[in-house]
Amino acid sequence: MGAALLRPVVRTVPWRTTAAAAVLGLLLAATPRLTGNQADGWQALSALRGSAVAFALGAAFLLDDPARHTTAAVPTRRAVRHGLRLALVLPVAALWWTVAVLLVPPAVRPPVAGITVEAATILALALSGAAFAIHRGDRTHPGRTVAGALLTTAVLAPLLTPGSWALFVPPEDARWAVAHDRWAVLLCAVLVAAVALGATEPVRRAGPRGLRSPSGTSGPPRG
């Protein structure tokens, strides 16, 4: 059962989109190294943050499934199928992030623990957004909408976050440690929400042609 399920899941993972996002993220992470001695800490921090956003934009498409309405009738729960996708991609994401961090010259590299929490939170937001879109709708390709919302949030969040609650601060700022405590809390909250969404099947309201099962398949009205 495991091997039989794994093969179709591997085929449905949007590897090209993930690879394109990963390459873009590595190019962004490498910009401080390419500028040589002119690189500074703020440029390196911005490069890694941009790199994390780029990869997360690709991850927003991870749960896209053109055959969603066909596979809704299979006995394997949607949470298991999505869990397999995550199990395939998360090790790749961890390896990719390690390479991205190492591309930044050590002299200007920001604290790894803090920036990693930021990257993990951004990735979790992308994945939980995709899970929410699938849970609340019938679309087979929610990735574009989720990626657009994530990009808008990434652009506006540094501008709209109050100074006392600032999340995007440089390492030399006295608020760095407190800001990353908030990042950690946000990461935990997003993970809890994602697990709650992933553990339940989307429930559709009954339409004029009949009832829908919790997995999203249609059925004839019962007398």
C-alpha positions in Angstrom: 0.0 0.0 0.0 2.8 2.4 0.9 4.8 1.9 -2.3 1.6 1.9 -4.4 0.6 5.3 -2.9 4.0 6.8 -2.9 4.5 6.5 -6.7 1.5 8.5 -7.7 2.2 11.1 -5.0 5.7 11.6 -6.3 4.3 12.2 -9.8 1.9 14.8 -8.6 4.4 16.9 -6.6 5.1 20.1 -8.6 8.8 19.5 -8.8 9.5 22.0 -11.5 7.9 24.8 -9.6 9.8 23.8 -6.4 13.1 23.6 -8.3 12.5 27.0 -10.0 11.8 28.6 -6.6 14.8 26.9 -5.0 17.2 28.2 -7.8 15.8 31.7 -7.4 16.3 31.5 -3.7 19.9 30.4 -4.0 20.6 33.2 -6.4 19.3 35.7 -3.9 21.3 34.1 -1.1 24.4 34.3 -3.2 24.2 38.0 -3.9 26.3 39.1 -0.9 29.1 36.7 -2.0 28.9 38.1 -5.5 29.4 41.7 -4.3 32.7 40.8 -2.6 34.0 43.1 0.1 31.1 45.5 -0.5 28.6 43.2 1.2 27.3 44.2 4.7 25.2 42.5 7.3 21.9 44.2 6.2 22.4 43.1 2.6 23.1 39.5 3.8 20.1 39.5 6.0 17.8 40.9 3.3 19.2 38.3 0.8 18.4 35.4 3.1 14.9 36.8 3.9 14.2 37.2 0.2 15.6 33.7 -0.4 13.2 32.2 2.2 10.2 34.0 0.6 11.2 32.8 -2.9 11.3 29.2 -1.8 8.0 29.6 0.1 6.3 31.0 -3.0 7.2 27.7 -4.7 6.0 25.7 -1.8 2.6 27.4 -2.0 2.0 25.2 -5.0 2.9 21.9 -3.2 -0.7 20.9 -2.6 -2.0 21.7 -6.1 -3.5 18.5 -7.6 -5.2 18.5 -11.0 -6.7 15.1 -10.1 -8.1 16.3 -6.8 -11.7 15.5 -7.6 -10.8 12.1 -9.0 -8.6 11.1 -6.0 -11.2 12.3 -3.5 -13.0 8.9 -3.8 -9.9 6.8 -2.9 -9.9 5.2 0.6 -6.7 6.9 1.7 -7.4 10.1 3.6 -6.4 13.4 2.1 -4.3 14.1 5.2 -2.2 11.0 4.4 -1.6 12.0 0.8 -0.7 15.6 1.8 1.5 14.3 4.5 3.4 12.2 2.0 4.0 15.3 -0.1 5.4 17.1 2.9 7.6 14.1 3.8 9.1 14.3 0.3 9.7 18.0 0.1 10.7 18.9 3.7 14.1 17.1 3.6 14.8 18.9 0.3 13.8 22.2 1.9 16.2 21.6 4.9 19.1 20.8 2.5 18.3 23.8 0.3 18.2 26.1 3.3 21.6 24.8 4.6 23.1 25.6 1.2 21.5 29.0 1.1 22.9 29.9 4.5 26.4 28.7 3.6 26.3 30.8 0.4 26.4 33.9 2.6 29.9 34.9 3.6 30.5 34.1 7.3 31.7 37.6 8.0 28.2 39.1 7.2 26.0 36.0 7.9 23.2 36.8 10.4 22.6 34.5 13.4 21.6 31.2 11.9 19.1 30.2 14.5 17.1 33.4 14.3 17.0 33.6 10.5 16.1 29.9 10.3 13.1 30.5 12.5 12.0 33.2 10.2 12.4 31.0 7.1 10.5 28.1 8.8 7.7 30.4 9.7 7.4 31.8 6.1 7.4 28.2 4.7 4.8 27.1 7.3 2.6 30.1 6.3 2.8 29.0 2.6 1.9 25.4 3.4 -0.9 26.2 5.8 -2.3 28.7 3.4 -2.5 26.0 0.7 -4.1 23.6 3.2 -6.7 26.3 4.2 -7.5 27.0 0.5 -8.1 23.3 -0.2 -10.1 22.9 3.0 -12.4 25.8 2.2 -12.8 25.4 -1.6 -13.0 23.1 -4.5 -10.1 24.5 -6.6 -7.4 22.1 -7.8 -4.8 24.8 -8.1 -4.9 27.2 -5.1 -1.2 27.8 -5.3 -1.4 31.0 -7.4 -3.8 32.7 -4.9 -1.7 31.5 -1.9 1.5 32.7 -3.5 0.0 36.0 -4.3 -1.2 36.5 -0.7 2.1 35.4 0.7 4.1 37.8 -1.5 1.7 40.7 -0.6 2.1 39.9 3.1 5.9 39.7 2.8 6.0 43.2 1.2 3.5 44.8 3.5 4.4 43.2 6.9 7.7 45.1 7.4 5.8 48.4 6.7 2.7 47.7 8.8 4.2 46.0 11.9 4.3 48.5 14.8 7.8 49.4 16.1 7.1 47.8 19.5 6.1 44.5 17.7 8.7 44.7 14.9 9.6 41.3 13.5 12.0 42.4 10.7 14.9 43.8 12.7 18.7 43.5 12.1 20.9 41.4 14.4 22.5 44.5 16.0 19.1 45.8 17.1 18.3 45.3 20.8 14.9 43.8 19.8 16.5 40.9 17.8 16.0 38.3 20.6 12.5 39.4 21.5 11.5 39.6 17.8 12.5 36.0 17.3 10.6 34.9 20.4 7.6 36.3 18.5 8.7 34.5 15.3 8.8 31.2 17.3 5.3 31.8 18.8 4.0 32.6 15.3 5.6 29.4 13.9 4.0 27.3 16.6 0.6 28.9 16.0 0.8 28.3 12.2 1.9 24.7 12.7 -1.0 24.0 15.1 -3.5 25.6 12.6 -2.0 23.6 9.7 -2.2 20.3 11.7 -5.8 21.1 12.6 -6.7 21.7 9.0 -4.8 18.7 7.7 -6.4 16.3 10.2 -9.9 16.9 8.9 -11.4 16.3 5.5 -13.0 19.2 3.7 -16.8 19.1 4.3 -19.0 20.4 1.4 -22.5 21.5 1.8 -25.2 19.5 0.0 -26.0 20.9 -3.5 -29.1 20.7 -5.6 -27.8 17.5 -7.2 -27.2 15.7 -4.0 -25.0 15.3 -1.0 -21.2 15.5 -0.8 -19.1 13.2 1.3 -16.5 14.6 3.7 -13.8 13.8 1.1 -15.6 16.0 -1.4 -17.2 13.4 -3.7 -20.8 13.8 -4.8 -23.5 11.3 -4.1 -27.2 11.0 -4.9 -29.7 12.4 -2.5 -31.0 10.0 0.0 -34.7 9.4 0.3 
